[in-house]
Amino acid sequence: MKSDRTAWFDANLVAILLAINPRGLKGVAVKSQFGPVRDAWLKYLKDLTLSCGSQLLKAPANISADQLKGALDIEASLQRASLVMSKGLLERAECNLLLLPMVERMDLQVIALISQALDEKNTIDASTHFGVVAFDESENADEAISARLLDRLAFELYLDQFSIADINESLEVDAEDIVKARKCIPSVKCSNEYLEVMTKAGLSLGVSSFRANQFALEVAKTLAALRGLAEVGRDEVIDAARLVYTPSKRMHINSDMDQADQESEENRDDQDQDQDAENQAENSQNDSESSDQPNQEQPSSEDLEDIIVEAVKSSIPPQFLHQSKRNLPAGKSAAHVSGKSGAIQKNFLSGRPLTSRKGRPQDGRRLDILKSIRAAIPWQRLRGMMSSDDQQKAARIRIDFRTEDLHIKQYLRRRGTVTIFLVDASGSSATQRLAEAKGALEELLAQCYIRRDEVAMVSMRGAKAEIVLPPTRSLVRAKRNLAALPGGGGTPLAAGFRVANEMAISLERKGLTPIIVVMSDGKANVNLKGVGGRESAHSDALMAAKELRIKNHRLLFVDTSPKPEILAQELSSAMAAQYFPLPFASSTSSGKKISQAAMQLANS
């Protein structure tokens, strides 16, 4: 691992490279909370950009798409009686850096527009380029920066690893050096051998993104230009790979590779003890031979590739290795963390009309003309006294509107809820509690019908899971399919979790709120490949349960075994679901309790 001082110098180097070549490097994602370290790095970047004649423009976290790309200026258009378009932030950010605070909370449409602008402006016309500095202030993986934007930025920084003592010294670079490096970048060359080495090293690290390899090439050229070199050298290749191939670009590395690396390291430790004596003898011979050979050979491509891989691994922040293993607190449903609402939501397009509020008609919002006129009328005399004679004559003909007069319509709309019943109809459930589970399920169906919710049903039996009832409001159809549901065969829990997850994702895209109710004993014996085996089947079921947790679905797990089952509790905990054991009492009372829990999830 790098020392904190070296890592801080790398953070300074990233700011320098971004100031030199914002068009080729496009930006940096900074993982950091508010604090003196972040302020110090941001001030360092501001000083560099100002010395080069550029600026750092800050975008509000709640910026809209119209503010970003420009829209109709209502106030100016009403005053001039002609269409006036406002200048968007992307247009003002040309040849500058765009600062995005709390980027993890920005609207997805805004992120898509910024990503599109980075692709278009930074490649088509060199005079309209801009760079992005995105601050990621999220505390968990559910609120991380968008992968779409992260893939388009060359660098990632983790400033939370530094203390105030680590930032006492910074790299000193003159404005003349930056301007000179900008002019030299087009003439810097990189050999095909070095390009091939960087690409192979990236593949060895698990980097398959074409943009990451392109960024590594741009960083190597920029470093060479900064150091006054006409061609990329070995040091520039190593530094470029170390700065670009960050952990997030290597997230898809398999755990098997990590285990293999650990085993190889253990084997190396055992071999080192046996080779100490031989190494001492060889070192004495190498010292004598090196004195006779003053010109040492350059490392081969394979050796350089290994050096790059080791340099990149040594630059990983220590706390990052543990971030991917952090889970939500036990006993807390992931649905409550996401903050999504399945009950009532304010809307600006459709629904039950509410009182209009002040605002600008942008992003599809509708202007309330009558409310805007009523707000502007009382101020006409005062505004006429403040204007000139020509403006007074014009004011007699038309109403003098201001931004504070504009009101937009808003509505109240209730999001529809779809309850997905994932029923275990395998042989173990059929011989034990399937009849009681069907009774509880009928009570749930009745409650869904009273709430006018849609219901869907997925059956798990045999070697696969199938949808026996698509989303519908027909209670008769749901009860008929439930009564005809056969029992017997294996328990493909993993396949059932996957089917329910895909259905829930599809419903969320349609603006609906899915609630998944799992009714099973948790004893999986068929894996995702349709092959029997309890150990592999339970492992696949745990993996699929974690996928449900990642998507933040509302989940209920009803244990249908005769007594609370440990395997069912483990699966319920893995998917962050509310756990309900189905007692021997009447299924009607059980169904009412589960239905109440489902209503709480829907209204959360």
NORHU-V647053 format. One record per backbone hydrogen bond with DSSP energy under -0.5 kcal/mol. NH is the residue of the N-H (numbers start at 1). CO is the residue of the C=O. If there is no record, write none. Layout:
BEGIN
nh->(NH;NH)
co->(CO;CO)
END
This chain:
BEGIN
nh->(2;7;8;9;10;11;12;13;14;15;16;17;18;19;20;21;25;26;27;28;29;30;30;31;31;32;32;39;40;41;42;43;44;45;46;47;48;49;50;51;52;52;53;54;57;57;59;63;68;69;70;73;74;77;78;79;80;81;82;86;88;89;90;92;93;94;95;96;97;98;99;99;100;100;101;101;103;103;105;106;111;112;113;114;115;116;117;118;119;120;121;122;122;123;124;125;128;129;131;132;133;134;134;135;135;136;136;137;143;144;150;151;152;153;154;154;155;157;159;160;161;162;166;167;168;173;178;179;180;181;182;183;184;185;187;188;188;189;195;196;197;198;199;200;201;202;203;204;205;206;207;208;213;214;215;216;217;218;219;220;221;222;223;224;225;226;227;228;229;232;237;238;239;240;241;242;243;244;245;246;249;250;251;253;258;259;260;261;262;263;264;265;266;267;268;269;270;271;272;273;274;275;276;279;280;281;282;283;284;285;286;287;288;289;290;291;292;293;294;296;304;305;306;307;308;309;310;311;312;313;314;315;315;316;320;321;321;322;323;323;324;325;326;332;333;334;336;337;338;339;342;345;347;352;354;357;359;362;365;366;368;369;372;373;374;375;376;377;378;379;380;383;384;385;386;387;387;392;393;394;395;396;397;397;398;401;405;406;406;408;409;411;412;413;413;415;415;418;419;420;420;421;421;422;422;423;423;424;425;425;427;430;431;432;432;433;434;437;438;439;440;441;442;443;444;445;446;447;448;449;450;451;452;453;454;455;456;457;458;459;460;461;461;462;464;466;468;468;469;472;475;478;479;480;481;482;483;484;485;486;488;493;496;497;498;499;500;501;502;503;504;505;506;507;508;509;510;510;511;512;513;514;515;516;517;517;518;518;519;519;520;520;524;525;526;527;530;533;537;538;539;540;541;542;543;544;545;546;547;548;549;550;551;552;553;554;555;556;557;558;558;559;559;560;560;569;570;571;572;573;574;575;576;577;578;580;582;583;590;591;592;593;594;595;596;597;598;599;600;601;602;603;604;604)
co->(314;3;4;5;6;7;8;9;10;11;12;13;14;15;16;17;21;22;25;132;155;28;134;29;157;30;136;35;36;37;38;39;40;41;42;43;44;45;46;47;48;49;50;49;55;97;99;60;64;65;66;84;72;73;74;75;76;77;77;71;86;67;68;88;89;91;129;93;55;131;57;97;98;133;59;99;100;135;102;103;107;108;109;110;111;112;113;114;115;116;117;117;118;120;120;121;125;126;96;26;98;28;132;100;133;30;134;135;140;141;146;147;149;150;25;27;27;29;31;31;158;159;163;164;165;171;174;175;176;177;178;179;180;181;184;184;185;230;191;192;193;194;195;196;197;198;199;200;201;203;202;206;209;210;211;212;213;214;215;216;217;218;219;220;221;222;223;225;224;189;233;234;235;236;237;238;239;240;241;244;246;247;248;250;254;255;256;257;258;259;260;261;262;263;264;265;266;267;268;269;270;271;272;275;276;277;278;279;280;281;282;283;284;285;286;287;288;289;292;294;300;301;302;303;304;305;306;307;308;309;310;311;312;313;317;317;318;319;319;320;320;322;323;329;331;576;333;333;334;335;602;413;411;412;410;408;406;360;362;348;407;367;368;369;370;371;372;373;374;376;377;379;380;381;382;383;384;388;389;390;391;392;393;394;394;399;402;402;403;357;366;347;352;345;411;343;413;513;454;418;515;419;456;420;517;421;458;519;423;460;489;426;427;428;429;429;429;433;434;435;436;437;438;439;440;441;442;443;444;445;446;447;449;448;417;472;419;469;421;466;423;459;464;490;461;459;457;466;457;455;473;474;475;476;477;478;479;480;482;484;425;491;492;493;494;495;496;497;498;499;500;501;502;503;504;505;506;507;508;507;416;512;418;554;420;515;516;556;422;517;518;558;522;491;491;531;527;525;533;534;535;536;537;538;539;540;541;542;543;544;545;546;547;549;548;514;553;516;578;518;556;557;580;520;558;565;566;567;568;569;570;571;573;572;555;557;559;581;586;587;588;589;590;591;592;593;594;595;596;597;598;599;600;601)
END
